[in-house]
Amino acid sequence: MSELLHPDIEQRLKPVKSILVSQPTPTAPSPYTDLAKKYDIKIDFRSFIEVQPISAKDFRKQKINIAEHTAVIFTSRNAVTHFFDVCKEARVDVSPEMKYFCISDQTANYLQKYILVRKRKIFSGDKTASDLFPLLKKHKTEKYLFPCSNVRKEDIPEFMQKNGYNMTEMVLYKTVSSDLSDLSDVNYDMLAFFSPSGITSLFENFPDFKQNNTRIAAFGPTTAAAVRGAGLILDVEAPMPNAPSMTGAIESYIKRANNLV
């Protein structure tokens, strides 16, 4: 066994034959595909949350003048999409001099759907918000816009406020629970969650949900906290030193639970 588990978790080590991943179905082969084949496990996908744009009326209430700003911080492709949609709807011509700070290369590359990337000033981190901080420190005098959801992490706002940088949050979309009424139940050996909103959706759709022998997997500390805060037992937590990905953590658990080690 690669690490010690809480005694209660040890007692819950039962074979895993079915997993529900609370994300959209991948459009291409993914690590979950390999996991399913390798261990002969049924893996289904279903997004527990949806992203919806806010209304034009709600945006106007924020009284934000996009043209007054010189830089934008993007933490997701959703943020990119909704930012340029709002600009189009509000008939705002984004200055060619606007700087873009993206959380990852993937997000930065997505910008080419809306702008001519090679003529713009674009900066990107490796993957996390903290990767952006050294870049932001080099551009202290910019007037930043932060397009975000009504549910967002605190890391970037806290960093900007702590360092006295000029940043305006603009809530452009909201995270809501999906309608899961077509699911007769959530009778899987394991449920995998990636955000606190997923846990909220679980109980909004199934208020009488009882965990019983269903194992819960969570990615990220805030999701793990939401699982425990809901009174559920967290069986699989990622990232961990020996399993930086969700699939890696689940595979490690399967090896133990299915007596493959």
Protein Blocks (a to p, Z undefined) as FASTA:
>chain_A
ZZdcdfklmmmmccdfbdcdfbdcdfbdcfklmmmmmnopacddddfbdcddddfklmmm
nopafklpcbdcdfbfklmmmmmmmmmmnopacdfkbccddfbfklmmmmmmmmcfklpc
cdddfkbmklmmmmmmmmmmbccdddddfbdcfklmmmmmmnopacddddfbdcddddfk
lpmblcdfbdcdfbfklmmmmmmmmmmbcfklaccddedjklmmmmmmnopacfbdcddf
klmbfklmmmmmmmmmnopZZ
